[in-house]
């Protein structure tokens, strides 16, 4: 009986141990998301076998087509809402573009078979299907793990609280940025008002002042934070620069590694920020502020694209795995 259970749950045990080992070592890694999601899927499959519940597996397979239709419908509806509220831009139509790509991949396969497409075209579709399957898996994995990471216990006190910029409305923080600043103040007050808040954000080409300056003004004038409790980092233009420049300030002020930090950003952006902090050797907890629900899908898709761009090698591996047999087949076909 024990051996049978081990065999049933062996894949889940493997991914569970990999997740536990890597999570204990460093929770701010993308691989944790993949291990955890694989563990969940394998554990559900094991439960269905152990308790003779084949409907769990059937439900999972049935969820693929029905879930895909619901997912596409949601993305299209969300695109209209975001464009209506935020205006037309490439970033705001990302959910719609993802919906179109999903439909195209699902429809192209049967259509190519129906018209008896050439082998090369079918092979190219297979590559798209392989890459698309990886994207679907990692998208779901990152979505789940991002949710989990944001709910991990955090420290009550920090030496520094780095608040990341998020654009201005003329010379004032946007609602998105104001939410980040409010979360920073919440942490600052919860830690006995001892931490130094670093307002991090440079000046864009269309901005009258730097984001850091506008952030400090908001903290001091509207939230009552003492001016000497706020430091400016006003040279950064993206998340990595926010972290690198802020780390340089903290290292110069307290010494390398002699402090503990919270990096505050929007909830959808927490995991990527924490992962970047890990890459540059910054010991920091990611803390998220709430984002408007209608904007969350658009924002998370952008996050997924950024995270995937930082981990491009799996796409190359999939391409090689596809290319070798296809090349051999075509070589034999030609000969």
C-alpha positions, 0 to 999 in steps of 0.5 A, spaced: 500 500 500 505 504 501 509 503 495 503 504 491 502 511 494 509 513 493 508 511 486 502 515 485 504 521 488 512 520 486 511 526 481 508 530 486 513 528 491 519 530 486 516 537 484 514 538 492 521 537 494 524 541 489 519 547 490 521 546 498 528 546 497 528 552 492 523 556 496 527 555 503 533 557 499 530 563 496 523 565 495 524 570 489 525 565 484 521 564 477 523 557 478 519 556 484 512 558 480 513 552 476 515 547 481 509 549 485 504 549 479 507 542 477 506 540 484 499 542 485 497 539 478 501 532 480 498 532 487 491 533 484 492 527 479 494 523 485 488 524 489 484 522 483 487 516 482 488 514 490 481 515 491 478 513 485 475 520 482 476 520 475 472 525 474 477 530 477 481 528 471 476 529 466 474 535 469 481 538 468 481 536 461 474 539 460 476 545 463 481 546 458 476 548 452 471 551 456 476 555 460 479 557 454 473 560 451 471 563 458 478 566 458 478 569 451 471 572 453 474 575 459 480 578 456 475 581 450 471 584 455 476 587 459 480 590 453 473 594 452 473 596 459 480 598 460 480 602 453 474 606 455 477 608 462 484 609 460 484 610 453 487 607 447 494 604 447 498 598 445 499 597 453 491 597 454 489 592 448 494 587 451 488 583 453 485 583 447 491 581 443 492 575 447 485 573 446 486 574 439 493 570 439 489 564 443 483 564 438 488 563 432 492 558 435 486 554 437 483 555 430 489 554 426 490 547 427 484 544 425 484 548 419 490 546 417 489 539 417 482 540 414 485 544 408 491 539 408 496 544 409 504 542 407 508 538 412 512 544 413 506 549 415 504 543 419 511 543 423 511 550 424 504 550 427 507 544 432 512 549 434 507 555 435 503 549 439 509 547 443 511 554 445 504 556 446 503 550 451 509 553 455 506 560 455 500 557 458 503 553 463 508 559 465 502 564 465 498 560 470 504 558 474 506 565 475 499 568 476 498 563 482 505 564 485 505 571 485 498 571 489 502 566 494 508 570 494 504 577 496 501 573 502 507 571 505 508 573 512 512 580 512 517 583 517 514 588 521 520 593 521 525 595 516 530 600 516 528 602 509 522 602 505 523 603 497 517 606 494 517 605 486 515 611 482 509 610 477 507 616 473 505 623 474 498 627 473 502 633 471 506 634 478 502 630 482 502 622 483 497 618 479 492 614 483 496 608 482 502 611 485 498 614 491 496 607 493 504 605 493 505 611 497 500 610 502 502 603 503 509 605 504 506 610 509 502 604 512 509 600 513 512 606 516 507 607 521 507 600 523 514 599 524 514 605 529 516 610 524 523 609 524 524 607 517 527 611 512 522 612 506 526 612 499 522 615 493 524 612 487 523 615 480 526 619 475 523 625 471 520 622 464 520 626 458 513 629 459 514 630 466 515 637 469 518 634 475 521 628 477 517 622 480 521 622 486 520 629 488 512 629 487 512 623 491 516 626 497 511 632 496 505 627 497 508 624 503 510 630 507 504 635 505 498 630 505 501 624 509 504 628 514 511 624 514 517 628 516 521 631 511 528 628 514 524 621 513 524 621 506 530 621 501 530 622 494 532 617 488 531 621 482 535 618 476 531 611 475 527 610 469 525 603 470 524 597 476 531 595 475 534 602 476 529 603 481 533 598 485 540 599 483 540 606 485 536 605 491 541 600 493 547 604 492 544 610 497 542 605 502 549 601 501 553 608 502 548 610 508 548 604 512 553 599 509 553 593 504 548 588 507 547 592 514 540 593 513 533 590 511 528 593 506 521 593 503 520 594 496 513 597 495 510 597 488 503 595 486 500 588 487 501 585 480 508 588 480 511 585 487 514 578 484 518 581 479 520 587 483 522 582 488 526 577 483 530 583 481 532 585 488 534 578 489 538 578 482 542 585 485 543 582 492 538 586 495 535 583 501 528 586 501 521 584 502 516 585 496 510 589 498 504 590 494 499 596 494 492 594 491 490 595 483 484 597 480 480 590 478 479 592 471 486 594 470 489 588 473 489 583 467 493 588 463 498 590 468 499 582 469 500 581 462 505 586 462 509 583 468 508 576 465 512 579 458 517 582 462 518 576 466 518 571 460 523 576 457 528 575 463 527 567 462 528 566 455 532 560 455 526 555 455 523 558 449 530 556 445 530 549 448 523 548 446 525 551 439 531 546 439 527 540 441 522 542 435 528 543 430 532 537 431 526 531 429 523 536 424 530 537 421 532 530 421 525 528 418 526 533 412 533 531 411 530 524 410 524 526 406 529 530 401 534 524 401 
